[in-house]
Amino acid sequence: EMSGTKYRVVPVVKGLANPWSITFLPDGDMLVTEKVGRLRIVRKGTLDPQPISGVPTVWAIGQGGLLEVLPHRQFAENRLLYLTYSKPCAEGATTALYRGRFDGKALTDARDLFVADNCTTLNPHFGSKLAWGRDGMLYMTVGERGERNRAQNTNIHGGKILRLTEEGTAAPDNPFAGKPGYKPEIYSYGHRNPQGAAMH
């Protein structure tokens, strides 16, 4: 009101619980992750009441849950979808990268491609955004889980931006590849909890 600009708010879709990430498929369908552990699809503006099956079991506590969703760059040909999520581990949870083939209703041949060395019982700061680089690599953010020293510790993945191949392995030409005391997946470090990722 103070700016003199009028806004009209229009719901895009109703019925979602804690939506965390959205992405669009080539046909215009919209995929949405719900932090509680469901992957949903919106077709022609209508939310399918049936969640997509084949997603991993998530640690849906605090900021943890089912997080990012991103199609493969050649999704129209290979139907591959990437998810990130908080994966239960011996000491709480960590951030993991998961991939499956989407048939319209389910993820098949799905498995973890990468599991961050970042387990803790604390519940914030999983990070977990994904972006494709022009170099064909997959960039993945991982939060420091509320422990700031993790961001500076190059022996773990917490507080880092990782650069991975489409198979979830460390890109061979990463900045610290082969350097003692550094995880080979690290592209940059010293981050708190990156919640966005885009290529300029």
C-alpha positions in Angstrom: 0.0 0.0 0.0 2.8 2.4 0.9 4.4 1.9 -2.5 1.3 2.7 -4.4 1.4 -0.6 -6.1 -1.6 -3.0 -6.0 -1.1 -6.7 -5.9 -3.5 -9.6 -6.7 -2.7 -12.9 -5.0 -3.8 -16.0 -6.8 -3.3 -19.5 -5.5 -1.4 -21.7 -7.9 -2.3 -25.0 -6.2 -3.8 -26.0 -2.8 -3.4 -29.0 -0.7 0.4 -29.2 -0.3 2.1 -29.7 3.1 5.4 -27.8 3.5 6.3 -27.5 -0.2 10.1 -27.1 -0.4 11.1 -27.2 -4.1 9.4 -27.0 -7.4 10.5 -27.8 -11.0 8.9 -27.9 -14.3 9.0 -30.8 -16.8 9.2 -30.3 -20.6 5.4 -30.9 -20.9 4.6 -28.2 -18.4 3.8 -30.5 -15.5 5.1 -29.2 -12.2 6.8 -31.4 -9.6 6.8 -30.3 -5.9 8.6 -31.8 -3.0 6.9 -31.8 0.4 9.3 -31.7 3.3 7.4 -34.5 5.0 8.7 -36.9 2.4 6.3 -36.8 -0.6 6.9 -35.9 -4.2 3.8 -34.5 -5.9 2.8 -33.6 -9.4 0.6 -30.8 -10.7 -0.9 -31.5 -14.1 -2.6 -28.6 -16.0 -3.1 -26.8 -12.7 -4.5 -29.7 -10.7 -2.6 -31.5 -7.9 -2.7 -35.2 -8.3 -4.0 -36.6 -5.0 -1.7 -39.6 -5.3 2.0 -38.9 -4.3 4.7 -40.3 -6.6 6.0 -43.6 -5.3 9.7 -44.6 -5.2 11.0 -41.7 -3.1 13.5 -42.4 -0.3 12.6 -42.5 3.4 13.5 -39.1 4.8 14.5 -37.8 8.3 11.6 -35.3 8.5 12.7 -33.5 11.6 13.4 -29.8 11.9 14.6 -28.6 8.5 15.1 -32.1 7.3 12.9 -33.9 4.8 12.5 -34.4 1.1 14.2 -31.3 -0.3 15.3 -30.6 -3.9 13.9 -32.0 -7.2 15.7 -31.4 -10.5 15.3 -33.1 -13.9 18.2 -34.4 -15.9 19.3 -32.1 -18.7 18.1 -34.7 -21.2 15.0 -35.5 -19.2 12.8 -35.8 -22.3 15.0 -38.7 -23.5 16.0 -40.4 -20.3 13.3 -39.5 -17.8 15.8 -39.2 -15.0 14.9 -37.1 -11.9 17.3 -36.1 -9.1 16.2 -35.5 -5.5 18.1 -34.4 -2.4 16.9 -35.4 1.1 17.9 -35.7 4.7 19.0 -39.4 5.0 18.9 -41.1 8.3 22.3 -42.3 9.5 23.9 -43.7 12.6 24.3 -40.2 14.2 21.0 -38.5 13.1 20.9 -37.5 9.4 23.0 -36.2 6.5 22.3 -34.8 3.1 22.0 -37.3 0.2 21.5 -37.2 -3.6 19.1 -39.7 -5.1 18.1 -40.5 -8.7 15.3 -42.4 -10.3 13.6 -42.8 -13.7 10.1 -41.2 -13.7 7.3 -43.0 -15.5 4.6 -40.5 -14.7 3.5 -42.1 -11.4 6.7 -43.6 -9.8 10.4 -43.5 -9.6 12.0 -46.7 -10.7 15.6 -48.0 -10.7 16.0 -45.4 -7.9 19.1 -45.2 -5.6 21.4 -42.9 -3.8 24.2 -41.5 -6.0 25.9 -39.6 -3.2 25.7 -39.4 0.6 27.5 -36.5 2.3 29.9 -37.1 5.1 28.0 -34.8 7.4 26.0 -36.8 9.9 24.8 -35.1 13.1 21.8 -35.3 15.4 21.2 -31.5 15.0 18.2 -30.7 12.8 19.0 -27.5 10.8 20.9 -26.5 7.7 20.9 -29.4 5.2 21.4 -27.0 2.3 20.5 -29.2 -0.6 19.9 -27.1 -3.7 20.9 -28.4 -7.2 21.9 -26.7 -10.4 23.3 -27.9 -13.7 26.4 -26.1 -14.9 27.2 -25.3 -18.5 30.1 -27.8 -18.0 27.6 -30.6 -17.6 28.4 -31.0 -14.0 25.8 -31.1 -11.1 26.4 -28.5 -8.4 25.0 -29.4 -5.0 24.9 -27.3 -1.8 25.3 -28.9 1.6 24.7 -26.9 4.9 26.9 -26.9 8.0 24.1 -28.3 10.1 24.3 -25.5 12.6 27.9 -26.2 13.5 29.9 -23.3 11.9 33.3 -25.1 12.1 32.1 -27.7 9.6 32.0 -25.0 6.9 35.8 -24.6 7.2 36.6 -28.3 7.7 37.7 -29.6 4.3 37.6 -33.2 5.6 33.8 -33.2 5.6 31.1 -32.1 3.1 29.2 -29.8 5.5 29.1 -26.1 4.5 30.2 -26.8 1.0 29.2 -26.5 -2.6 30.0 -29.8 -4.3 30.6 -30.4 -8.0 29.6 -33.8 -9.2 29.2 -35.8 -12.4 25.7 -36.9 -13.3 26.4 -40.2 -11.7 27.2 -38.5 -8.3 30.9 -38.9 -8.3 33.5 -36.1 -7.8 34.2 -34.2 -11.0 37.9 -35.2 -11.8 39.0 -31.6 -12.4 37.6 -30.2 -9.2 39.7 -27.5 -7.5 40.9 -29.8 -4.6 41.1 -33.1 -6.5 43.9 -35.2 -5.2 44.9 -32.7 -2.5 45.4 -34.2 1.0 42.9 -33.1 3.6 40.1 -32.2 1.1 37.1 -34.1 0.0 37.4 -34.5 -3.8 33.8 -33.4 -4.4 34.4 -29.9 -2.9 34.0 -27.0 -5.3 33.9 -24.2 -2.7 33.7 -24.1 1.1 32.9 -21.8 3.9 29.2 -21.7 3.4 26.5 -21.7 6.1 23.4 -23.1 4.5 23.0 -22.3 0.8 19.3 -22.3 0.0 19.5 -21.2 -3.7 21.7 -22.1 -6.7 21.6 -20.7 -10.1 24.2 -20.3 -12.9 25.1 -16.9 -14.2 
